[in-house]
């Protein structure tokens, strides 16, 4: 069993293929926030793994770009 991710860690939900930021564990499931914001989703811990460095770089760049477009700064 792998350790729990830390809040804010970028993870990949292998069941859906989605990448997002780990928020917390609720009732034995992980709550993950979409990189671009929007609705959070729940995932089975066994389906979640740390995002690869390339996925993390792309996701963080996308988040910065989205914030910039909304006028929120980096």
N, CA, C and O of each residue as an XYZ file, in Angstrom:
296
protein
N       0.848     -1.190      0.000
C       0.000      0.000      0.000
C       0.881      1.236      0.000
O       1.771      1.371      0.839
N       0.634      2.138     -0.941
C       1.436      3.345     -0.994
C       0.919      4.371      0.001
O      -0.257      4.341      0.365
N       1.787      5.286      0.447
C       1.356      6.297      1.422
C       0.352      7.267      0.815
O       0.272      7.427     -0.403
N      -0.411      7.910      1.692
C      -1.361      8.934      1.244
C      -0.602     10.083      0.597
O       0.469     10.466      1.067
N      -1.148     10.627     -0.470
C      -0.525     11.826     -1.022
C      -0.700     12.976     -0.037
O      -1.556     12.927      0.847
N       0.114     14.002     -0.197
C      -0.046     15.200      0.621
C      -1.010     16.142     -0.086
O      -1.115     16.133     -1.313
N      -1.712     16.954      0.697
C      -2.643     17.925      0.120
C      -1.885     18.775     -0.899
O      -0.814     19.305     -0.604
N      -2.449     18.900     -2.093
C      -1.835     19.680     -3.156
C      -0.987     18.872     -4.111
O      -0.582     19.385     -5.154
N      -0.699     17.588     -3.774
C       0.061     16.738     -4.686
C      -0.746     16.495     -5.953
O      -1.963     16.316     -5.902
N      -0.071     16.491     -7.067
C      -0.720     16.193     -8.330
C      -0.767     14.681     -8.497
O       0.252     14.001     -8.379
N      -1.958     14.165     -8.773
C      -2.144     12.721     -8.901
C      -2.919     12.398    -10.173
O      -3.571     13.261    -10.761
N      -2.832     11.143    -10.580
C      -3.581     10.664    -11.745
C      -4.560      9.600    -11.273
O      -4.188      8.664    -10.566
N      -5.806      9.754    -11.670
C      -6.846      8.767    -11.398
C      -6.837      7.805    -12.584
O      -7.332      8.138    -13.661
N      -6.282      6.629    -12.388
C      -6.152      5.665    -13.480
C      -7.495      5.153    -13.981
O      -7.590      4.694    -15.119
N      -8.525      5.224    -13.162
C      -9.850      4.754    -13.586
C     -10.455      5.672    -14.643
O     -11.192      5.221    -15.519
N     -10.135      6.972    -14.555
C     -10.712      7.942    -15.495
C      -9.671      8.556    -16.421
O     -10.018      9.125    -17.456
N      -8.399      8.444    -16.055
C      -7.336      9.076    -16.825
C      -7.154     10.546    -16.511
O      -6.321     11.216    -17.123
N      -7.931     11.056    -15.555
C      -7.872     12.479    -15.211
C      -6.717     12.756    -14.248
O      -6.319     11.895    -13.464
N      -6.197     13.968    -14.327
C      -5.122     14.427    -13.445
C      -5.664     15.587    -12.627
O      -6.344     16.466    -13.158
N      -5.365     15.589    -11.341
C      -5.828     16.667    -10.484
C      -5.029     16.737     -9.202
O      -4.096     15.962     -8.992
N      -5.404     17.675     -8.345
C      -4.711     17.893     -7.088
C      -5.448     17.170     -5.956
O      -6.663     17.300     -5.805
N      -4.692     16.411     -5.170
C      -5.269     15.703     -4.031
C      -5.747     16.719     -2.999
O      -5.010     17.633     -2.628
N      -6.998     16.552     -2.533
C      -7.588     17.465     -1.555
C      -7.638     16.821     -0.173
O      -7.143     17.392      0.798
N      -8.234     15.634     -0.083
C      -8.337     14.941      1.200
C      -8.896     13.547      0.979
O      -9.301     13.185     -0.125
N      -8.908     12.775      2.054
C      -9.507     11.451      2.036
C     -10.813     11.521      2.821
O     -10.835     11.972      3.966
N     -11.906     11.072      2.194
C     -13.218     11.116      2.823
C     -13.840      9.729      2.729
O     -14.021      9.197      1.633
N     -14.161      9.155      3.861
C     -14.807      7.837      3.915
C     -14.056      6.795      3.080
O     -14.666      5.965      2.406
N     -12.738      6.854      3.134
C     -11.937      5.852      2.446
C     -11.718      6.109      0.967
O     -11.109      5.289      0.281
N     -12.204      7.235      0.466
C     -12.002      7.593     -0.947
C     -11.230      8.908     -1.010
O     -11.275      9.714     -0.081
N     -10.527      9.108     -2.111
C      -9.758     10.338     -2.296
C     -10.619     11.379     -2.992
O     -11.363     11.063     -3.920
N     -10.514     12.609     -2.544
C     -11.175     13.731     -3.189
C     -10.098     14.473     -3.987
O      -9.065     14.859     -3.440
N     -10.352     14.667     -5.283
C      -9.376     15.265     -6.187
C     -10.005     16.470     -6.876
O     -11.140     16.413     -7.350
N      -9.240     17.567     -6.921
C      -9.706     18.800     -7.568
C      -9.110     18.887     -8.965
O      -7.906     18.706     -9.146
N      -9.936     19.157     -9.928
C      -9.485     19.284    -11.305
C      -8.435     20.387    -11.420
O      -8.513     21.394    -10.717
N      -7.472     20.205    -12.287
C      -6.390     21.167    -12.466
C      -6.920     22.539    -12.845
O      -6.440     23.548    -12.328
N      -7.899     22.596    -13.735
C      -8.445     23.873    -14.190
C      -9.571     24.368    -13.300
O     -10.295     25.284    -13.689
N      -9.739     23.797    -12.131
C     -10.849     24.156    -11.270
C     -12.064     23.327    -11.653
O     -11.941     22.312    -12.338
N     -13.199     23.749    -11.225
C     -14.405     22.992    -11.519
C     -14.685     21.975    -10.435
O     -14.150     22.046     -9.329
N     -15.523     21.044    -10.773
C     -15.994     20.068     -9.793
C     -14.886     19.115     -9.358
O     -14.080     18.657    -10.168
N     -14.870     18.831     -8.068
C     -13.969     17.812     -7.547
C     -14.609     16.459     -7.797
O     -15.818     16.367     -8.012
N     -13.800     15.412     -7.770
C     -14.353     14.070     -7.917
C     -13.710     13.137     -6.908
O     -12.637     13.410     -6.370
N     -14.397     12.028     -6.667
C     -13.897     11.013     -5.749
C     -13.252      9.897     -6.549
O     -13.675      9.577     -7.660
N     -12.216      9.311     -5.959
C     -11.521      8.205     -6.609
C     -11.151      7.157     -5.570
O     -10.918      7.474     -4.403
N     -11.101      5.924     -6.002
C     -10.630      4.839     -5.139
C      -9.125      5.008     -4.949
O      -8.409      5.236     -5.925
N      -8.634      4.903     -3.730
C      -7.191      5.052     -3.501
C      -6.342      4.102     -4.350
O      -5.228      4.455     -4.738
N      -6.847      2.914     -4.641
C      -6.082      1.963     -5.447
C      -5.956      2.406     -6.897
O      -5.094      1.906     -7.621
N      -6.805      3.338     -7.334
C      -6.765      3.840     -8.709
C      -5.898      5.087     -8.854
O      -5.697      5.572     -9.968
N      -5.383      5.611     -7.742
C      -4.669      6.883     -7.759
C      -3.172      6.654     -7.590
O      -2.727      5.888     -6.735
N      -2.418      7.344     -8.433
C      -0.959      7.295     -8.325
C      -0.400      8.691     -8.531
O      -1.066      9.550     -9.110
N       0.822      8.925     -8.059
C       1.421     10.244     -8.306
C       1.534     10.495     -9.804
O       1.789      9.571    -10.576
N       1.347     11.731    -10.206
C       1.482     12.089    -11.617
C       2.969     12.055    -11.984
O       3.831     12.342    -11.154
N       3.247     11.706    -13.220
C       4.637     11.716    -13.690
C       5.130     13.157    -13.736
O       4.319     14.081    -13.805
N       6.430     13.364    -13.699
C       6.947     14.734    -13.759
C       6.453     15.502    -14.991
O       6.158     16.693    -14.887
N       6.359     14.851    -16.144
C       5.879     15.533    -17.337
C       4.418     15.931    -17.194
O       4.047     17.050    -17.548
N       3.581     15.030    -16.679
C       2.172     15.367    -16.457
C       2.049     16.511    -15.455
O       1.217     17.405    -15.617
N       2.886     16.474    -14.418
C       2.830     17.533    -13.412
C       3.214     18.872    -14.027
O       2.546     19.876    -13.777
N       4.265     18.906    -14.818
C       4.684     20.146    -15.460
C       3.578     20.701    -16.354
O       3.280     21.895    -16.309
N       2.975     19.839    -17.160
C       1.891     20.278    -18.050
C       0.700     20.794    -17.257
O       0.122     21.824    -17.602
N       0.330     20.079    -16.192
C      -0.836     20.465    -15.397
C      -0.604     21.786    -14.679
O      -1.492     22.639    -14.642
N       0.581     21.960    -14.111
C       0.857     23.217    -13.396
C       0.922     24.393    -14.370
O       0.464     25.489    -14.045
N       1.485     24.179    -15.555
C       1.510     25.243    -16.567
C       0.092     25.589    -17.001
O      -0.239     26.763    -17.170
N      -0.742     24.579    -17.180
C      -2.135     24.819    -17.574
C      -2.876     25.593    -16.487
O      -3.681     26.474    -16.790
N      -2.609     25.269    -15.226
C      -3.273     25.980    -14.131
C      -2.836     27.444    -14.103
O      -3.670     28.330    -13.916
N      -1.548     27.710    -14.287
C      -1.048     29.078    -14.295
C      -1.668     29.847    -15.459
O      -2.087     30.993    -15.297
N      -1.726     29.225    -16.616
C      -2.323     29.881    -17.784
C      -3.802     30.185    -17.554
O      -4.277     31.262    -17.914
N      -4.527     29.248    -16.961
C      -5.951     29.458    -16.698
C      -6.147     30.606    -15.705
O      -7.036     31.439    -15.883
N      -5.324     30.647    -14.670
C      -5.416     31.736    -13.683
C      -5.107     33.071    -14.345
O      -5.758     34.074    -14.052
N      -4.119     33.092    -15.233
C      -3.745     34.314    -15.927
C      -4.906     34.821    -16.802
O      -5.185     36.019    -16.840
N      -5.566     33.906    -17.492
C      -6.693     34.296    -18.345
C      -7.839     34.870    -17.502
O      -8.579     35.737    -17.967
N      -7.980     34.392    -16.282
C      -9.047     34.899    -15.404
C      -8.597     36.145    -14.647
O      -9.365     36.703    -13.863
N      -7.356     36.587    -14.873
C      -6.853     37.788    -14.210
C      -6.476     37.597    -12.775
O      -6.474     38.551    -11.997
N      -6.147     36.348    -12.398
C      -5.814     36.059    -10.998
C      -4.316     36.047    -10.741
O      -3.903     35.912     -9.589
N      -3.504     36.181    -11.749
C      -2.054     36.148    -11.565
C      -1.567     34.745    -11.324
O      -2.360     33.805    -11.276
N      -0.267     34.596    -11.171
C       0.329     33.262    -11.035
C       0.395     32.796     -9.642
O       0.873     31.692     -9.382
